């Protein structure tokens, strides 16, 4: 698939969680990355409104280990006071990720920009330089790094492990500028890690969704020459 990229993703800490339940208070990470978090990483590498990135699969390279850190954060709803909280992160996280892009069919005004080779090679160059924007592993305080790799190369911590189901997990958001239905929704699914690899289902295949609010995005116009 010519519009696909593969890369290594790593960082000292990671915090992947359901954004709906992490408003204020203590935070606890999922044991593996969410689709939405990985999509954010790929969009930090390279993004244009013409395309939508889809995460195909992720491979867990290092053992899943947690690290609890005491934090003093601003109390939710009261910026004049502070709360003591415990944030639980993943420690020494490393993954291999495979993703591909498809056209954003909601942006017919950008049909002239649907040049697969152009976007693919721009994404490859951006990946080789470590991304166009800062990389975060789930949250801003968890700095991440990326570099090209061959998916499946090297030895992973769970290559010979049994199938491991994680139960109901947050998958991602349905944004109106990608779906066209004027709603912001959260998606959920039941991931299973097989030999260290999680293969993500497509967003439209998630049967469990939660309505959040109506959402009508503003469209930014691009010139015919813009890219």
Secondary structure, 3 states (H helix, E strand, C coil): CCCEEEEEEEEEEECCCCHHHCCCCCEECCCCCCHHHHHHHHHHHCCCCCEEEEEEEEEECCCCCEEEEEEEEEECCEEEEEEEEEEEEEEEEEEEEEEEEEECCCCHHHHHHCCHHHHHHHHHHHHHCCCCCCEECCCCCCEEEEEECCCCCCCCCCCCCCCEEEEEEEEEEECHHHHCCCEEEEEEEEEEEECCEEECCCHHHCCEEEEEEECCCCCCCCCCCCC
